Amino acid sequence: MSLSYAKFLAIIKTKGEVMHFEIAENSKVDESKPLIYAWDIIDRETGELKGRYVGKAMGGSGRPRKQYRRNVVRMLAGKRYRLAKPDAFRAIHVALGAAVTAGDRIVLSFLCNVADGEDINKIERSYIQSHAPTLNRI
């Protein structure tokens, strides 16, 4: 059964957010500055890690906090990813959507800040190597 986007939003408004997630506290990270983050998906029954994604955010925590939720809501509602790329949802979006459907635990962690002059791509690659994500394209 496919829901219209308006009906889907009505369900969200009635039941609250569609994508519930926890934010792991890290007092060493300034969320207003460039940072490296990770999404962890944890099986609701076994507690085992089902998936991990490591990413970067030049503008701080706003994009990971808001855009992933937005993309998951759109995907679950049958909407396009982007006008020019309708089916371009990435593996992390699909995995987060599956986690929402399954009721799995979703945790967003802010791993570190990236200082002015540091190469955010190099730092992200380092964290990808050390955190063994399963949802990044490597």
Secondary structure, DSSP 8 states (H G I E B T S, - for coil): ----HHHHHHHHHHH--SS--EEE--TT--TTS-EEEEEEEE-TTT--EEEEEEEEETT-THHHHHHHHHHHHHHHTT--S-SS-TT---HHHHHHHHHHHHT-EEEEEEEEE--TTS-HHHHHHHHHHHH--SSS--
